Amino acid sequence: MRLQPEDGGGVADYPGTVEGWRIWVAKRHTIRYFDNTWGMRRKRTGPYLLRSVVSDDYWRPRQAMVADCNQTPGYLFDLTHLDGDHTAPDPQCKCGFYAVDTLARLLEVYETWSRLFSRLEMERYPAVLGKVKMWGKVIPGERGWRAQYAYPAELLIVKSVVGDLLNRHLPVYEDLQNYGVPVSFITPAEMMKHIDLRHELPEPASSN
């Protein structure tokens, strides 16, 4: 997920891990291969995996994600550094794995993104909120962190009632067990309890 660049850009190396919140979509991984027996191309569909909402990166079960800064197709932000390769994250770049500090903050981002291009992805595929552990090189920001290494710590499947997404809840739940972390559901009503709606209320009328 993309957040605003951090002020100052200071780098902090944490001895342990920090834990934040982020969002994914659950999508089946498809492998395309050439079948020599039949002399034709085939595809095989695997289980649901966590996939980033800003790139085509899949988060593999039981494997820590390692950040890099390769300019590969699928990334939806521009690189900001001028030099060659560097260890991600870099204070002069936007690379690294992002997470925000609270669920309420994540839902503000979720609400904003749902109005933009990623809304199409979230309506097409099940959305998954969750806690993520991050370690290695960690850069703190105003609303969270970006880090060198990351892995889910807890997953919450958004229990949608739109279209056939409802029928995917059980397969998604079963496949996400492969990550070896707690998996449960969260409903839109439960999400709304965490969103601060005070900015939506009109200002009180002046008594003067």
N, C-alpha and C positions, 0 to 999 in steps of 0.2 A: 504494500500500500504506500501511497505517496503522501508525505507530510511536508509541511513548510520547512525550509532549510533552518538549521539551528543557528542561533546567534553565537558568535564567538568561534564556533567550530572546534572547541577544545576536545582532546582525545583522552578518554579515561580507560585504563586497563583494569578490569574488575577481576579480583582473585577468584570469585565464584561465578554465579550466574545472576542475571536480572530476569524478572518475569513480567511480561507485558501482555497486551491483548492485540489480536489481529483478526483478519477475516480472510476466508478462502471460498472457493466454490468446490463442490464435490463433483468430479467428472471421471467417467470411465477412461482408462488409458487404453488406446488402440495401437496395436503393433501391426505394421504392414510388412509382408515378406513375400518372397518368390517361392512358389511351390514347384520344385523340380519334377515331382511325380506327374503333375498335371500340366506343367509348363505354363503356369498362369500366376498372376499376383493375387494374394489373399490377404485378409486381415483377421486378426484375432483380438477380441475385446476382453480386457482384463477387469479387475475389480475397481470400485470407486476409489480414487485417490484425491488428496487435497491438491488443489491447483491454485496458484497465485491469481489474483484478479487483475494484475497489471502486466503479466507476462505469461508465457506458455510453460513456465517451470512447474513441474510436479514435485511435491514433497513425498519422498519415499518412506515407507514404514521402516522403522528401526535404523534409519540412516540420518545422521545430522546433516542439515543443509550447510553448505560452505559458500559464502558470498564471493563473487568475483565481479570484475568490471569489464567484461567483454561486451563489445557492441554487437549483440546478437539480435536477430529478428524477434519481435514480440515485445520488446521493452517499449514502454509508452512514455518514457521521459528522456530528455537529452542529457548526455554526459557534459559535465561542466569543467573537467580538468583539461589542461593543455599538454601535459607531459605524457609519457608512455604509460605502461602498465604500473599499477600500484596495488598494494594490499587493501582490499575492501574491508570495512568502509574507510573512506578517506575524507578528511575534513573539508577538502576543496571540491568534493564531488557529491553526488546523491546516491551512491551505491551502498549496498548493505541491506540487511533484513530489518524491516521496520516493525515497530510495535508501539502502542500507546500505553499510558500508565493505568488507565481505569476502563472498566466496561462502559461506563457512561460516556467517556471520551470516544471510545470505539463506535458507539451507536450514533454519536454525532457525525462521525466520518461516514458510517454506513448510511445514515439518512441523506447526507450530501451526495454520496456516490450513487445512491439509488435514483437520483434525479438526473444523473449524467449517463455516459456511455455504458458503464458497467451494469446499469440496471437491466440491460438486455441479457447480460450474462447471468445475473442473479435470478431472472425470471425463467431462464432456460435451464439452469442447473441449480441444484440445492445449494443454499448458502450455509456456511459453517463459521461460527464465531469460536474463538478459543483463546486460552492462555498459551503463551509460548515462552520457553526458556531460551535465553540468549547468553552467549559467553564469548571469550576471546577478546578481540578488539571491539570495544563498545563506545559509541559516541552518544552522550546524552543530549537531549533537546528539550524544548519547552513543554512538549506534550508526550514525551516518551524517549525511545532510544532507537538507534540502528546498530547492528552488530555483525560480526564476522561469522559466527556460528549460531544456528537456531534449530529448535525441535519442539513440536507441540507438547504441552503439558496437560491440557484438558480441552475437550471439544464439545461444542454445543451446536447441534443441527437445528437450523431455523425451521420450525414446523410450519411450512407453507400450506395454504389451502388453495393455491392457484393451479389449475389444470391438472396434469398428470404428475406433478411433483409430489402430491400426496402419496401416490403409489410407490414412490421411490424411497420413502422414509425408512422402511425396514431393511432393504438391501444396502442403503447408505450406512445405516447404523451397524449392520453386521460387518461390512467391509472396513469401516473405520476402526473396528476393534483391532485390526492388524497393527495399528500404531502403538498398542500397548499402553494407552493412557485412558483415563475415564472419558466415556462418551455418553452424552445425554441429549435431551431436546430442550429447546426454548421456544415459546410461542411468541407471536407478535405482541400479544397483550403483556406478557412478561417483559419483553424488551422495552415497551413503552414506559414501564415503571422506572427504568433507569435513565430515560431521556429527560433532560431538563427542558421543560416547555415554557419556562418563564419568559424567554425571549419572544415567544409567540403571542403573549398577552399584550393588550393595548396599555399604553401608559395611563395611569389614573388622571382624571380631569382635575385641573387646578381649581382650588376653592376661591381664588381671587377673581 
